[in-house]
Amino acid sequence: MPDQPSLTLNDGNTIPQFGLGVFQTPPDETAQVVRAALAAGYRAVDTAAAYRNERGVGEAVRETDDYVYVTTKLWNADHGYDEALAAFDKSLGRLGLERIDLYLIHWPAPKKDRYLDSWRALVRIKEEGRVGSIGVSNFQPEHLRRIIGETGVTPTVNQIELHPRFQQRELRKLHVELGIVTESWSPLGRGALLQDPVLADIGRKHGKTPAQVIIRWHLDEGLMVIPKSIRPERLAENIAVFDFRLDAEDRARIAALDSPDGRIGPNPNTADF
C-alpha cells in the first residue's frame, strides 16, 4: 500500500492529500467503486448530498476496519441556518456514520445570499463535535472574506475547479494568505487533458500516463486532489503516483498550459441552481 502524504488544516486536523471523488458515480454502483478504491489503498472519499450516493459511500466505509476520511457537502437548496443543520443530519444518516471528517458548503449560490447563515450553522456543528473540520467549495474571494469577517472562522478547505488548463493562481494565493487548503475538483479536466501532447511527453519521460502526471502535478503543487473513476484498473492507475516527482522543467511546461478560458464547470459567481 502506498505511503500517502497528508496536509495539516488550520484547525489542527489533517487531511489525506489524495482521495476518491464520486461525482456522477451511479448510486447503485458507489459502494462497489469505493470498496475497490479502498482495496487499492485510497483512504479518503469525497461525496455530496447532491451526488445522491452518500448511502453507497457509507456502506463501503462501514465495512472496512481501516480509517477512511469522509467529506460531504451541503447542497444549494438547503442554504440557511436551520436548513443547513437539518441537511447535515440527513447526510449523516445516509452515510450511517457517527461523525463526518469534513463538511463543505457546496456552492456559495450568491443569488440566494444565504451562504453566511449556512456557514454559521457549520460553525455550530463543528463546535458540537459532530464534524471534524468545516470548509467551503467554489467560494470566491468576496465570499471567503465575508464569512471570515462576519464569523471570525476561516474555512479549512476551499474545493475548487482546478487542473492544468485552469490553475486558479490568484485564488490559490489568497488561500495561502488565509491559511486555507486548496482542494481540486475535476483535477483531470474531465478527461479532456489526457490527450495533451505536453502531458503525454512528460509521461513518457517518467514512464507514467498523462493522468498520473496530472495527479502528481496536483500533489507537487501542495493541492488536495480527488480524481474520479469507476473502473478498478483506473483507480489503481490513479493512485500509482507516489513513486516519482516532477522536476522543475516538467512543472514549468505544465504551468504554461494555464488558460483564462480553461474553466469547464459553472462560474460560481453566476451559477444559479
HELIX and SHEET records of a PDB file:
HELIX    1   1 PRO A   27  ALA A   40  1                                  14    
HELIX    2   2 ALA A   49  TYR A   51  5                                   3    
HELIX    3   3 GLU A   54  GLU A   63  1                                  10    
HELIX    4   4 ASN A   76  ASP A   78  5                                   3    
HELIX    5   5 TYR A   81  LEU A   95  1                                  15    
HELIX    6   6 TYR A  115  GLU A  127  1                                  13    
HELIX    7   7 PRO A  141  THR A  151  1                                  11    
HELIX    8   8 ARG A  169  LEU A  178  1                                  10    
HELIX    9   9 GLY A  189  GLY A  191  5                                   3    
HELIX   10  10 PRO A  197  HIS A  206  1                                  10    
HELIX   11  11 PRO A  210  ASP A  220  1                                  11    
HELIX   12  12 PRO A  232  ILE A  239  1                                   8    
HELIX   13  13 ALA A  248  ALA A  255  1                                   8    
SHEET    1   A 2 SER A   6  THR A   8  0                                        
SHEET    2   A 2 THR A  14  PRO A  16 -1                                        
SHEET    1   B 8 LEU A  20  GLY A  21  0                                        
SHEET    2   B 8 ALA A  44  ASP A  46  1                                        
SHEET    3   B 8 TYR A  69  LEU A  74  1                                        
SHEET    4   B 8 ILE A 100  ILE A 105  1                                        
SHEET    5   B 8 VAL A 131  SER A 137  1                                        
SHEET    6   B 8 VAL A 157  GLU A 161  1                                        
SHEET    7   B 8 VAL A 181  TRP A 185  1                                        
SHEET    8   B 8 MET A 224  VAL A 225  1                                        
END                                                                             
